[in-house]
Each structure stands twice: as structure tokens, then as C-alpha cells.
Amino acid sequence: MKIKTDCKYAMIVPTSMGVRISPSNGQPVQSSNMFFMQATSAETNVASICSYLGLPVKVLTKFVQGSPIADFIKSDLRSRGMDFEGREIPQGGPWGYRHQFNIADSGFGGRGPRVLNDRAGEVGRTLCIEDFDIERIFRSEGAGVLHLSGLICALSPDTGRFCLELARAAKRCGTAISFDLNYRASFWENREKELRAIFTEIASVSDILVGNEEDFQLCLGVHGPEAGGRDLSAKIDGFKGMICEVQKQFPNVSVFATTLREVKNAGCHLWGALMLADGQWHTVMPREISVLDRIGGGDGFVGGLLYALIRGWEAQRCLEFGWASGALAATFLTDYAQPADEEQIWSVWQGNARVKR
């Protein structure tokens, strides 16, 4: 799969930005009175690998006018080297619009992380195609990849239509489409028919599909073999069987990918990856990684994989770089990795944690 590079942006991501607040020192939320706040979204977590490694990225979003949280988010995106575009709308009083809050701890040892999403009044739920000059963005400026997530697609009826129109516009302009299915049961409740139609159409025009067996079955209605319990070889065979079924329904997709994770405790995971690219399977067998904070590891994998595909590397190398980018993300308290350079990511792949002077 070839991704065009004669564009202003290597990647465009639509997203609803919010903030995450986390207790200090790995403590649980209910026992803490000191919190660290960061700007976050799944889609910008993905795009951060590209932006920190020097590729131009654009974020399409929406802001609450006059909000200090909006200012905090804009400052954060600038610090990551990302351009952003988004309408500002009035808050509408204390019960009006705001940016979402994600309250999450990192867990420790046998105590797993806990996450609470507080998305009432979220301004990003109003994102719509009329907010943007799509012809300018995709034709005049241009993009190598449009990355979509099932989280933003399923956020509201408006955002579902927004993502669908973005995918159609990207397809017309020759932009590659990456779609991470990211099924969330709470988003899909009583909306199965509506969202199934949107997800199916986006998948049909996508070049890259990312998801686990649950994602493919629940988002796209594809039936396939079960993973077969906790046995690793059965899990891999189960995923391969599923993808063979997905391919029949979506023959235009060039790349299918997923991560493989087994949690030993909050700070130690077995981490692997699997990819089908242009008809060939590529595997990174799970290896033990140390985890400071697991949130964003999957996004880091997708970001590293897309960066490598944009660079035009051979498929196995792309998968290895994605694996290492996800493992790197797990060493940061931010939801996204902040790689210093490609060498730092390859050092993670090589297991080289020696000091660099």
C-alpha cells in the first residue's frame, strides 16, 4: 500500500478533546487529593507518534469559547507540534457545553487501573461536517492519512455523520483511510442499526483496519471462529480466522492489525502484535514489557504503525515499530508517547535500555 506524501499534512485526525486527571504516585482515585491533569483523546494519542517524529499533523475538533480548559488543550496540542482547526461555541451557562473529563488511576501490582469517563455536555458531540472547509482540507492542503476512531464515530449521531463524510471526502481525494474500530458498549446502546451502517461504510472505503475479535464482530457483524480461551496460539489462530472472514466482506482493505496483550499485573504485561498486509501475515510474539501507565498503549501501537506505513517501510518492520511505539507509550504518564527520535523507539524493540550518553 502506497501513501501519498506530496501533501501539507501526513495525517489528519478528527477528535473530541478532553482532559484526564490522575492521582500522583500510582494511588487510586478515592484515596487521593493530588492530581496530574493532561489534555487527551484517543485520536491525538495516535497522531502524537507522527508529530513528535517530525511529520505534520492536523487535528479537527471543537472548543468551548472562553474556556480555560480549551486554552489548556490548545497549548498542549501546540507543544506536540500539531496544527488544529475547530469552531468555538459559547458555553451556554453552567449547564451548557464543556470538554470531557477522564478520571483514571494507573493501578499498581495486583490492583488494576480504574477509569471513569465523565462526558456530560461534551462539546465534541456537536462536531459536524459543516464546521470545516473539507475541499480546502483534503484538496488544497491534502493529507497522506485520515485516521478515524470508533470512539469519535460513535460519540453522537452528529459525529457519526461527520466521520462518514470525512471518509467519503478522503476517498475522493486519494487520502488513505485508517480506521481503529474501538467498540464501546455504552456508546452503542440502542444505536446498533445506526452505527453498524456507519461503521460498515467507513470500513468499506478504508485502507487500514485495526481491531480485536470483539471489535470486528460487534462493529461490523462479521462472524468467525472464537479465540479459544487463554492459549496464545489459539488466540492468534482465532484472530487469523476472523480476518479471513473480514476480508471477504471488505476486500479493498490492504492492512489489518491488532495487538496481543496478557496482563500479569498492573506493571508487567505480555505485549505482541499481528498484522495482515497485502495478503501476508506478520507477527510479533508477545514479550514482557514494563508498564508505568497502560492507557494509550494501543493508540501508540497504531501511531507507530501508521508512521512506518507513511514512511514506506516493509511490512514486518512497520509492525515491529508499531509494537515498540505502543510499548514506549506504556512508559509515560501521559496517554501518548513522546519519542525523542526513531532510535529511541527502535531501542525499545531491541530491548536496549542502557543509558545513552
C-alpha positions as CSV (number, residue, x, y, z in Angstrom):
1,M,0.0,0.0,0.0
2,K,1.4,3.4,-1.0
3,I,0.5,6.5,0.9
4,K,0.9,9.8,-0.9
5,T,3.5,12.2,0.6
6,D,3.1,15.3,-1.6
7,C,0.6,16.8,1.0
8,K,0.7,19.6,3.6
9,Y,-0.2,17.0,6.3
10,A,1.0,13.5,6.8
11,M,-2.1,12.8,9.0
12,I,-5.4,14.3,9.8
13,V,-7.4,13.2,12.9
14,P,-10.9,14.3,13.9
15,T,-11.4,14.2,17.6
16,S,-13.2,15.5,20.7
17,M,-10.5,16.8,23.1
18,G,-10.8,16.5,26.9
19,V,-8.6,16.2,29.9
20,R,-7.5,13.3,32.1
21,I,-6.9,13.8,35.8
22,S,-4.8,11.1,37.6
23,P,-3.6,10.7,41.1
24,S,0.0,11.0,42.0
25,N,2.3,8.1,42.8
26,G,0.0,5.4,41.4
27,Q,-2.6,5.9,44.0
28,P,-6.3,5.1,43.5
29,V,-8.7,8.0,42.8
30,Q,-10.7,7.6,46.0
31,S,-7.6,7.8,48.2
32,S,-6.0,10.9,46.6
33,N,-6.0,14.6,47.0
34,M,-3.2,15.5,44.5
35,F,-3.9,15.0,40.7
36,F,-2.0,15.5,37.5
37,M,-4.0,16.9,34.6
38,Q,-3.3,16.3,30.9
39,A,-5.0,17.0,27.6
40,T,-6.0,13.8,25.8
41,S,-8.0,12.0,23.2
42,A,-7.5,8.6,21.6
43,E,-7.0,10.1,18.1
44,T,-4.4,12.6,19.2
45,N,-2.6,9.8,21.1
46,V,-2.2,8.1,17.8
47,A,-1.1,11.2,15.9
48,S,1.5,12.1,18.5
49,I,3.9,9.5,17.3
50,C,4.0,11.2,13.9
51,S,4.1,14.8,15.3
52,Y,6.9,14.0,17.7
53,L,8.9,12.4,15.0
54,G,8.5,15.5,12.8
55,L,5.6,14.7,10.4
56,P,3.0,17.4,10.0
57,V,-0.3,16.6,11.7
58,K,-3.7,18.4,11.8
59,V,-6.4,18.0,14.4
60,L,-10.1,18.7,13.5
61,T,-12.0,19.4,16.7
62,K,-14.3,21.9,18.6
63,F,-13.8,24.1,21.5
64,V,-15.8,25.9,24.2
65,Q,-15.4,29.6,23.8
66,G,-13.6,31.4,26.6
67,S,-12.9,28.2,28.5
68,P,-9.6,27.9,30.3
69,I,-9.7,24.1,29.7
70,A,-9.9,24.9,25.9
71,D,-6.9,27.1,26.3
72,F,-5.1,24.3,28.2
73,I,-5.9,21.9,25.3
74,K,-4.7,24.3,22.6
75,S,-1.4,24.9,24.4
76,D,-0.9,21.2,24.7
77,L,-1.5,20.5,21.0
78,R,0.9,23.3,20.1
79,S,3.5,21.7,22.4
80,R,3.1,18.4,20.5
81,G,3.7,20.2,17.2
82,M,0.2,19.8,15.9
83,D,-1.9,22.2,13.9
84,F,-5.5,22.3,14.9
85,E,-8.8,23.7,13.5
86,G,-12.1,24.0,15.2
87,R,-15.1,26.2,15.8
88,E,-15.5,27.8,19.2
89,I,-19.1,27.8,20.6
90,P,-20.4,29.6,23.7
91,Q,-20.6,27.5,26.8
92,G,-24.3,28.4,27.3
93,G,-24.2,28.8,31.0
94,P,-23.1,26.5,33.8
95,W,-25.2,23.6,32.5
96,G,-24.0,24.1,28.9
97,Y,-21.1,22.7,26.9
98,R,-17.7,21.7,28.3
99,H,-14.7,19.5,27.4
100,Q,-15.0,15.9,28.7
101,F,-13.2,14.7,31.9
102,N,-11.5,11.4,32.1
103,I,-10.6,10.4,35.7
104,A,-8.2,7.4,35.9
105,D,-5.5,6.0,38.0
106,S,-2.6,3.8,36.8
107,G,-3.1,0.8,39.1
108,F,-0.3,-0.9,40.9
109,G,0.7,-4.5,41.3
110,G,-2.4,-6.6,41.6
111,R,-4.7,-3.5,41.7
112,G,-5.8,-2.8,38.2
113,P,-6.4,0.7,36.8
114,R,-9.9,2.2,37.1
115,V,-11.3,4.7,34.6
116,L,-14.3,7.0,34.9
117,N,-15.4,8.9,31.8
118,D,-17.5,12.0,32.5
119,R,-18.7,13.2,29.1
120,A,-21.9,15.1,30.0
121,G,-22.3,18.2,27.9
122,E,-19.2,17.3,25.8
123,V,-18.7,19.9,23.1
124,G,-17.2,17.4,20.7
125,R,-20.5,15.6,20.4
126,T,-21.6,18.5,18.2
127,L,-18.9,18.1,15.6
128,C,-20.3,18.1,12.1
129,I,-19.1,18.4,8.5
130,E,-20.4,22.0,8.2
131,D,-17.8,23.1,10.7
132,F,-15.0,22.7,8.2
133,D,-14.0,23.5,4.6
134,I,-13.5,19.9,3.5
135,E,-12.4,20.8,-0.1
136,R,-9.6,23.0,1.2
137,I,-8.5,20.5,3.8
138,F,-8.3,17.4,1.5
139,R,-7.7,19.0,-1.9
140,S,-5.8,22.3,-1.4
141,E,-3.9,21.2,1.7
142,G,-4.0,17.5,1.3
143,A,-3.3,14.6,3.7
144,G,-1.5,11.3,3.4
145,V,-3.7,9.5,6.0
146,L,-7.1,10.2,7.6
147,H,-7.2,8.4,10.9
148,L,-10.6,7.6,12.3
149,S,-11.6,6.0,15.6
150,G,-14.8,4.2,16.5
151,L,-14.8,6.3,19.7
152,I,-15.4,9.6,17.8
153,C,-17.7,7.8,15.2
154,A,-20.0,6.6,17.9
155,L,-19.9,9.6,20.2
156,S,-23.2,11.0,18.8
157,P,-25.4,10.9,15.7
158,D,-23.7,14.2,14.6
159,T,-20.1,12.8,14.9
160,G,-21.1,9.6,13.2
161,R,-22.3,11.5,10.1
162,F,-19.2,13.8,10.4
163,C,-16.8,10.8,10.3
164,L,-18.7,9.3,7.4
165,E,-18.5,12.5,5.3
166,L,-14.8,12.8,6.1
167,A,-14.2,9.3,4.9
168,R,-16.1,9.9,1.7
169,A,-14.1,13.2,1.1
170,A,-10.8,11.5,1.8
171,K,-11.6,8.6,-0.6
172,R,-12.4,11.1,-3.4
173,C,-9.1,12.9,-2.9
174,G,-6.9,9.8,-2.7
175,T,-6.1,10.0,1.0
176,A,-5.5,6.7,2.7
177,I,-8.1,5.9,5.5
178,S,-7.1,4.3,8.7
179,F,-10.0,3.1,11.0
180,D,-9.5,1.8,14.5
181,L,-12.9,0.2,15.4
182,N,-12.7,0.8,19.2
183,Y,-16.0,-0.7,20.2
184,R,-17.6,0.7,23.4
185,A,-20.8,-1.0,24.6
186,S,-22.1,2.2,26.3
187,F,-21.8,4.2,23.1
188,W,-23.7,1.6,21.1
189,E,-26.6,1.0,23.4
190,N,-29.9,1.3,21.5
191,R,-28.0,2.5,18.4
192,E,-26.8,-0.8,16.9
193,K,-28.5,-0.4,13.5
194,E,-27.4,3.2,13.0
195,L,-23.8,2.6,14.0
196,R,-23.5,-0.7,12.2
197,A,-24.4,1.1,8.9
198,I,-21.9,3.9,9.5
199,F,-19.0,1.6,10.6
200,T,-19.6,-0.7,7.7
201,E,-19.5,2.1,5.1
202,I,-16.3,3.5,6.6
203,A,-14.7,0.1,6.7
204,S,-15.6,-0.5,3.1
205,V,-13.5,2.6,2.0
206,S,-10.7,2.1,4.5
207,D,-7.2,1.0,3.6
208,I,-6.2,0.1,7.2
209,L,-8.4,-1.6,9.8
210,V,-7.4,-2.1,13.4
211,G,-9.4,-4.0,16.0
212,N,-9.7,-7.1,18.1
213,E,-12.1,-10.0,17.5
214,E,-14.8,-8.3,19.6
215,D,-14.4,-5.1,17.6
216,F,-14.9,-6.9,14.2
217,Q,-17.9,-8.9,15.4
218,L,-19.7,-6.2,17.3
219,C,-18.9,-3.2,15.0
220,L,-19.2,-5.0,11.6
221,G,-21.3,-8.1,12.3
222,V,-18.6,-10.4,11.0
223,H,-18.9,-14.0,12.4
224,G,-15.8,-16.0,12.8
225,P,-14.0,-18.6,15.0
226,E,-13.5,-17.9,18.7
227,A,-10.0,-17.2,20.0
228,G,-10.1,-20.4,22.1
229,G,-9.5,-19.5,25.7
230,R,-6.2,-18.2,27.0
231,D,-3.9,-20.3,24.9
232,L,-1.8,-17.9,22.9
233,S,-1.6,-20.0,19.7
234,A,-5.4,-20.4,19.8
235,K,-5.8,-16.6,20.2
236,I,-3.6,-16.0,17.2
237,D,-5.3,-18.7,15.1
238,G,-8.7,-17.3,16.1
239,F,-7.8,-13.8,15.0
240,K,-6.4,-15.0,11.7
241,G,-9.6,-16.9,11.1
242,M,-11.7,-13.8,11.9
243,I,-9.6,-11.6,9.5
244,C,-10.2,-14.1,6.7
245,E,-13.9,-13.6,7.2
246,V,-13.5,-9.8,7.4
247,Q,-11.5,-9.8,4.1
248,K,-14.4,-11.4,2.3
249,Q,-16.7,-8.5,3.3
250,F,-14.1,-5.7,2.9
251,P,-11.8,-6.8,0.0
252,N,-10.4,-3.2,-0.5
253,V,-8.6,-3.1,2.9
254,S,-4.8,-3.6,2.5
255,V,-3.8,-3.8,6.1
256,F,-5.5,-5.5,9.1
257,A,-3.8,-5.2,12.6
258,T,-4.3,-5.9,16.2
259,T,-2.3,-6.0,19.5
260,L,-2.0,-9.1,21.7
261,R,-1.9,-8.4,25.4
262,E,-1.8,-10.5,28.5
263,V,-1.8,-8.7,31.9
264,K,0.4,-10.3,34.5
265,N,0.0,-7.4,36.9
266,A,-0.5,-3.6,36.5
267,G,3.2,-3.1,35.9
268,C,4.0,-6.1,33.8
269,H,2.3,-7.2,30.6
270,L,3.0,-9.6,27.7
271,W,2.7,-7.4,24.6
272,G,2.5,-8.7,21.0
273,A,1.1,-7.7,17.6
274,L,-0.3,-9.3,14.5
275,M,-0.9,-7.9,11.0
276,L,-2.1,-9.0,7.6
277,A,-0.6,-6.8,4.9
278,D,-1.3,-7.3,1.2
279,G,-2.1,-11.0,1.8
280,Q,0.9,-11.8,4.0
281,W,0.8,-12.4,7.8
282,H,3.3,-10.7,10.1
283,T,3.7,-11.5,13.8
284,V,5.4,-10.1,16.9
285,M,5.1,-12.8,19.5
286,P,4.2,-11.4,23.0
287,R,7.2,-10.2,25.0
288,E,7.3,-9.0,28.6
289,I,7.2,-5.2,29.0
290,S,7.2,-2.9,32.0
291,V,4.2,-0.7,32.3
292,L,4.1,2.7,34.1
293,D,0.6,3.5,32.8
294,R,-1.2,1.3,30.3
295,I,-3.7,3.9,28.9
296,G,-2.7,4.8,25.4
297,G,-0.6,1.7,24.6
298,G,-2.9,0.6,21.9
299,D,-3.0,4.1,20.4
300,G,0.8,4.2,20.5
301,F,0.8,0.9,18.5
302,V,-1.5,2.4,15.8
303,G,0.5,5.6,15.7
304,G,3.8,3.8,15.2
305,L,2.3,1.5,12.6
306,L,0.9,4.4,10.6
307,Y,4.2,6.4,10.9
308,A,6.1,3.4,9.4
309,L,3.5,2.9,6.7
310,I,3.7,6.6,5.8
311,R,7.5,6.2,5.6
312,G,7.0,3.3,3.2
313,W,8.9,0.7,5.2
314,E,8.5,-3.0,4.6
315,A,5.6,-4.7,6.4
316,Q,7.4,-6.6,9.2
317,R,9.4,-3.5,10.1
318,C,6.2,-1.5,10.3
319,L,4.7,-4.0,12.7
320,E,7.8,-4.0,14.9
321,F,7.9,-0.2,15.0
322,G,4.2,-0.2,16.0
323,W,4.8,-2.7,18.7
324,A,7.7,-0.7,20.1
325,S,5.8,2.6,19.9
326,G,3.0,1.0,22.0
327,A,5.5,-0.4,24.5
328,L,7.1,3.1,24.7
329,A,3.7,4.7,25.4
330,A,3.3,2.4,28.4
331,T,6.3,4.1,30.0
332,F,4.8,7.6,30.0
333,L,2.3,9.0,32.5
334,T,0.7,10.9,29.5
335,D,-1.7,8.9,27.4
336,Y,0.6,9.4,24.4
337,A,4.2,8.5,23.8
338,Q,6.7,11.4,23.3
339,P,9.5,9.8,21.4
340,A,12.7,11.8,21.1
341,D,13.5,10.2,17.8
342,E,13.2,6.9,15.8
343,E,16.3,5.5,17.5
344,Q,14.5,5.6,20.9
345,I,11.7,3.5,19.6
346,W,14.0,1.0,18.0
347,S,15.9,0.7,21.2
348,V,12.7,-0.4,22.9
349,W,12.3,-3.0,20.1
350,Q,15.8,-4.2,20.6
351,G,15.4,-4.4,24.4
352,N,18.3,-1.9,24.8
353,A,17.6,0.1,28.0
354,R,21.2,1.0,28.5
355,V,22.0,4.7,29.2
356,K,22.7,6.8,26.1
357,R,25.3,9.4,26.6
